[in-house]
Amino acid sequence: MKWPAVKAFMLKNLKLTLRSKADVFWIFAWPTIWLLMTAYIFLPPAVGQPTTLTIGVVNQDSSQLPVNGSMLIQILNASEYHGASLFEIKLYENRSVLIEDIKGGRLDAGILIPENFGKNLIIGQASLRIYIGMRDLQSAQIAEYTLRGFFENLNKGIALRKIDESLRYIKLYALRYMPENFSIPANGNLSWMEFMRRWMLGLASPINASFTSIKPEALADRPSILGWYTFGALGMSMLYSGLMFGSLMAVEERERGTLRRILASPATSTDMLLGKTLAGMIVLGAMAFFMILLGVYLCGARIAWNPLRLEDWIAALMIPLIALLMIGLGMLLSLIARSVKSATNLSVVIGLMLAFTAGIWFPSWWLPSWMQVIGEIFPGTWAIEIARSILVYNAPLSEVALDVVKVVISTAAIYILGILAYRRVLRRYAEA
């Protein structure tokens, strides 16, 4: 191996790559477009903020009781979440106009408040008719989820108020007929009133579940989630770009007519292999650095990486390992790709398919069980999962050490197989 020859091949390949508009597009422009789409379309700046629903209301309750349809409308108008209004209320005179506006996509939902709503709510159970519109599938799901949550909380609040009122009347009128020292031994010697209070609470809300959201720091807010997707976009680009570098090593020189001259020169095929591999690693490293800068400074992503932590350096090591792994797979792909066009097309198609089916971009549990097998056997997925375990969940070295060894061994094995495929392709071209 001669370093000047390796360096010459490396510089030549770098220049050819940067001069190719198609290569520059797939390596830099396409992941940029994808990351920007994620940041501003799939994960818009308003993510995590409540959506204000436009609700049409027909109020047929004409009662003048303290609780009536008009009070429900006031509650809807006053409902807020994180300082933003949940509902924008539009009043309608009749149901038919309301339904037409829902069908026409002018409302997210509609509520029909029937006659005697307030009276029935006070003495028993009141009814409401709620119509969910569908401007699109997502809006229908959001509207139904929001309204169900609103009325669930409203029901609980009304039930607790009715319990307090019932207990007040029991204390005023019914308790006089009970012995003063009456208690319920089976319930810890509770007094009659305390027993009735607990019994009614159990009827209104049998399970009082409290929810506490405990999120990893790297998934706590939008900038952190964008950091997650920045890493996903980087990994996705590594897949097809690495495949292209590996699959084009020999066929590109053959189509340019320079392969025979190279093989006849003092430079060896090993020099060309190492030079082109280094060029690919440099370009993919530059792409990774570019993607991180783009995500952080243009999209507002936050990368949870600590240079003082050994595990975080192991996460960073996964990037060159994925690059070398995909270059090796690309060299294997060159066994069937007989032209630059076919090699490029195969690399992009296979790379993108792996990105979406191997847990690189979407979590693998989203996929059907038979597709999850791809991620379980693909070393690139292992590398991504190591990085995510470290950067998202602060996994210690002991937890990922075995997987790191598996990735290193798999990458070395696949690259060696790629070298064998590369030499076979060169012999085939030399004999042609």
CORCOR-V550356 format. One record per pair of residues at least 24 apart in sequence whose C-alpha atoms are under 10 Angstrom apart, sorted by the first residue. I is the first residue (numbers start at 1). J is the second residue. If there is no record, write none. Layout:
i j
I J
I J
//
This chain:
i j
1 267
1 268
1 269
1 270
1 271
1 272
1 274
2 266
2 267
2 268
2 270
2 271
3 267
3 271
3 274
3 275
4 267
4 271
4 275
5 266
5 267
5 268
5 270
5 271
5 272
5 274
5 275
6 267
6 268
6 269
6 270
6 271
6 272
6 273
6 274
6 275
6 276
6 277
6 278
6 279
7 271
7 272
7 274
7 275
7 276
7 278
7 279
8 267
8 271
8 272
8 275
8 276
9 267
9 271
9 272
9 273
9 274
9 275
9 276
9 277
9 278
9 279
10 271
10 272
10 273
10 274
10 275
10 276
10 277
10 278
10 279
10 280
10 281
10 282
11 275
11 276
11 278
11 279
12 275
12 276
12 279
13 245
13 249
13 272
13 275
13 276
13 277
13 278
13 279
13 280
13 283
14 275
14 276
14 278
14 279
14 280
14 282
14 283
15 279
17 245
17 279
17 280
17 283
18 283
22 344
23 241
23 244
23 245
23 344
24 283
24 287
26 237
26 240
26 241
26 244
26 348
27 234
27 237
27 238
27 240
27 241
27 242
27 244
27 283
27 284
27 286
27 287
27 288
28 237
28 241
28 283
28 284
28 286
28 287
28 288
28 290
28 291
30 233
30 237
31 230
31 232
31 233
31 234
31 235
31 236
31 237
31 238
31 287
31 291
32 230
32 233
32 234
32 237
32 287
32 290
32 291
32 294
32 295
33 233
34 229
34 230
34 233
34 237
35 226
35 229
35 230
35 231
35 232
35 233
35 234
35 291
35 294
35 295
35 299
36 230
36 294
36 295
36 298
36 299
38 226
38 229
38 230
38 233
38 299
39 222
39 223
39 225
39 226
39 227
39 229
39 230
39 295
39 298
39 299
39 300
39 301
40 299
43 222
43 225
43 226
43 229
44 222
45 222
45 223
45 299
45 300
46 222
47 221
47 222
48 82
48 221
48 222
49 81
49 82
49 83
49 84
50 80
50 81
50 82
50 83
50 84
50 85
50 86
50 142
50 146
51 81
51 84
51 85
51 86
51 87
51 139
51 142
51 143
51 146
52 80
52 81
52 84
52 85
52 86
52 87
52 88
52 108
52 143
52 146
53 85
53 86
53 87
53 88
53 89
53 107
53 108
53 109
53 139
53 142
53 143
53 146
53 147
54 86
54 87
54 88
54 89
54 90
54 102
54 106
54 107
54 108
54 109
54 110
54 143
55 86
55 87
55 88
55 89
55 90
55 91
55 98
55 102
55 106
55 107
55 108
55 109
55 110
55 111
55 130
55 131
55 132
55 133
55 143
55 147
56 87
56 88
56 89
56 90
56 91
56 92
56 95
56 97
56 98
56 99
56 101
56 102
56 106
56 107
56 108
56 109
56 110
56 111
56 112
56 130
56 131
57 89
57 90
57 91
57 92
57 93
57 94
57 95
57 98
57 109
57 110
57 111
57 112
57 113
57 130
58 90
58 91
58 92
58 93
58 94
58 95
58 96
58 97
58 98
58 110
58 111
58 112
58 113
58 114
58 129
59 91
59 92
59 93
59 94
59 95
59 111
59 112
59 113
59 114
59 115
59 117
60 93
60 94
60 95
60 112
60 113
60 114
60 115
60 116
60 117
61 112
61 113
61 114
61 115
61 116
61 117
61 118
61 119
62 114
62 115
62 116
62 117
62 118
63 115
63 116
63 117
63 118
63 119
64 116
64 118
64 119
65 116
65 117
65 118
65 119
65 122
66 118
66 119
66 122
67 117
67 118
67 119
67 120
67 121
67 122
68 113
68 115
68 116
68 117
68 118
68 119
68 120
68 121
68 122
69 112
69 113
69 114
69 115
69 116
69 117
69 118
69 119
70 113
70 118
71 118
72 113
72 117
72 118
72 154
73 111
73 113
75 154
76 150
79 150
86 146
86 147
86 150
87 146
87 147
98 131
99 131
99 132
99 133
101 133
102 131
102 132
102 133
102 134
102 135
103 132
103 133
103 134
103 135
104 133
104 134
104 135
105 133
105 134
105 135
105 136
106 133
106 134
106 135
107 131
107 132
107 133
107 134
107 135
108 132
108 133
108 134
108 135
108 136
108 139
108 140
108 142
108 143
108 144
109 133
109 134
109 135
109 139
109 140
109 143
109 144
109 147
121 158
121 162
122 158
122 162
123 162
124 162
155 204
155 205
156 201
156 204
156 205
157 204
158 204
159 200
159 201
159 203
159 204
159 205
160 197
160 200
160 201
160 204
160 205
162 200
162 204
163 196
163 197
163 198
163 199
163 200
163 201
163 203
163 204
164 197
164 200
164 201
166 196
166 197
166 200
167 193
167 194
167 196
167 197
167 200
168 193
170 196
215 392
215 393
216 391
216 392
216 393
216 394
217 304
217 391
217 392
217 393
217 394
218 302
218 303
218 304
218 305
218 388
218 391
218 392
218 393
218 394
219 302
219 304
219 392
219 393
221 301
221 302
222 300
222 301
222 302
223 295
223 296
223 299
223 300
223 301
223 302
223 303
224 296
224 300
224 301
224 302
224 303
224 304
224 392
225 301
225 302
225 303
225 392
226 295
226 296
226 299
226 300
226 301
226 302
226 303
227 292
227 295
227 296
227 299
227 300
227 301
227 302
227 303
227 304
227 391
227 392
228 295
228 301
228 302
228 303
228 304
228 361
228 388
228 391
228 392
229 295
229 301
229 360
229 361
229 362
230 288
230 291
230 292
230 293
230 294
230 295
230 296
230 299
230 301
230 302
230 303
230 361
231 288
231 291
231 292
231 295
231 303
231 319
231 360
231 361
231 384
231 387
231 388
232 355
232 359
232 360
232 361
232 362
232 384
232 388
233 288
233 291
233 292
233 295
233 355
233 360
233 361
234 284
234 287
234 288
234 289
234 290
234 291
234 292
234 295
234 319
234 360
234 361
235 288
235 318
235 319
235 322
235 323
235 355
235 360
235 361
235 380
235 381
235 383
235 384
236 351
236 352
236 353
236 354
236 355
236 356
236 360
236 361
236 380
237 284
237 287
237 288
237 291
237 323
237 348
237 351
237 352
237 355
238 281
238 284
238 285
238 287
238 288
238 319
238 320
238 322
238 323
238 324
238 325
238 326
238 327
238 351
238 355
238 380
239 322
239 323
239 325
239 326
239 327
239 329
239 330
239 347
239 348
239 350
239 351
239 352
239 353
239 354
239 355
239 360
239 380
240 323
240 326
240 327
240 330
240 344
240 345
240 346
240 347
240 348
240 349
240 350
240 351
240 352
240 353
240 354
240 355
241 280
241 283
241 284
241 287
241 323
241 326
241 327
241 330
241 344
241 347
241 348
241 351
242 277
242 280
242 281
242 283
242 284
242 322
242 323
242 324
242 325
242 326
242 327
242 328
242 329
242 330
242 331
242 347
242 348
242 351
243 280
243 323
243 324
243 325
243 326
243 327
243 328
243 329
243 330
243 331
243 332
243 333
243 334
243 343
243 344
243 346
243 347
243 348
243 350
243 351
244 280
244 326
244 327
244 329
244 330
244 331
244 333
244 334
244 340
244 343
244 344
244 345
244 346
244 347
244 348
244 351
245 276
245 277
245 279
245 280
245 281
245 283
245 284
245 323
245 324
245 326
245 327
245 328
245 329
245 330
245 331
245 343
245 344
245 347
246 273
246 276
246 277
246 280
246 323
246 324
246 325
246 326
246 327
246 328
246 329
246 330
246 331
246 332
246 333
246 334
246 343
246 347
246 415
246 418
246 419
246 422
247 326
247 327
247 328
247 329
247 330
247 331
247 332
247 333
247 334
247 335
247 336
247 337
247 338
247 339
247 340
247 342
247 343
247 344
247 346
247 347
247 418
247 422
248 276
248 327
248 330
248 331
248 333
248 334
248 337
248 338
248 339
248 340
248 341
248 342
248 343
248 344
248 347
249 273
249 276
249 277
249 280
249 327
249 330
249 331
249 334
249 340
249 422
249 425
249 426
250 276
250 331
250 334
250 338
250 339
250 340
250 422
250 423
250 425
250 426
250 429
251 334
251 335
251 337
251 338
251 339
251 340
251 341
251 343
251 422
251 425
251 426
251 429
252 338
252 339
252 340
252 341
252 343
253 340
254 338
254 339
254 340
254 426
254 429
254 430
255 338
255 339
255 340
259 426
259 429
259 430
260 426
260 429
260 430
263 426
263 430
269 422
269 423
269 426
270 419
270 422
270 423
273 419
273 422
273 423
276 327
277 323
277 324
277 327
277 328
278 324
280 323
280 324
280 327
281 319
281 320
281 321
281 322
281 323
281 324
281 327
282 320
282 323
283 323
284 319
284 320
284 322
284 323
284 324
285 319
285 320
285 323
288 319
288 320
303 391
303 392
304 390
304 391
304 392
304 394
305 390
305 391
305 392
305 394
306 391
309 396
310 396
310 397
311 386
311 387
311 389
311 390
311 391
311 394
311 395
311 396
311 397
311 398
311 400
311 401
312 387
312 390
312 391
312 394
312 395
312 396
312 397
313 387
313 390
314 383
314 386
314 387
314 390
314 397
314 400
314 401
314 404
315 383
315 384
315 385
315 386
315 387
315 388
315 389
315 390
315 391
315 404
316 386
316 387
316 391
317 383
317 387
317 404
318 380
318 382
318 383
318 384
318 385
318 386
318 387
318 404
318 407
318 408
319 380
319 383
319 384
319 387
321 379
321 380
321 383
321 407
321 408
321 410
321 411
321 412
322 379
322 380
322 381
322 382
322 383
322 384
322 407
322 408
322 411
323 380
323 411
324 411
324 412
324 414
324 415
325 379
325 380
325 407
325 408
325 410
325 411
325 412
325 413
325 414
325 415
325 418
326 351
326 379
326 380
326 411
326 414
326 415
326 418
327 411
327 414
327 415
327 418
328 411
328 412
328 413
328 414
328 415
328 416
328 417
328 418
328 419
328 420
328 421
328 422
329 411
329 414
329 415
329 416
329 417
329 418
329 419
329 421
330 414
330 415
330 418
330 421
330 422
331 414
331 415
331 416
331 417
331 418
331 419
331 420
331 421
331 422
331 423
331 425
332 414
332 415
332 416
332 417
332 418
332 419
332 420
332 421
332 422
332 425
333 418
333 421
333 422
334 418
334 421
334 422
334 424
334 425
335 418
335 421
335 422
335 424
335 425
335 428
336 425
338 425
354 378
354 380
354 381
355 380
355 381
357 381
358 382
358 384
359 384
359 385
360 384
360 385
378 407
378 410
379 403
379 406
379 407
379 408
379 409
379 410
379 411
379 414
380 407
380 410
380 411
381 407
382 406
382 407
383 407
383 408
//
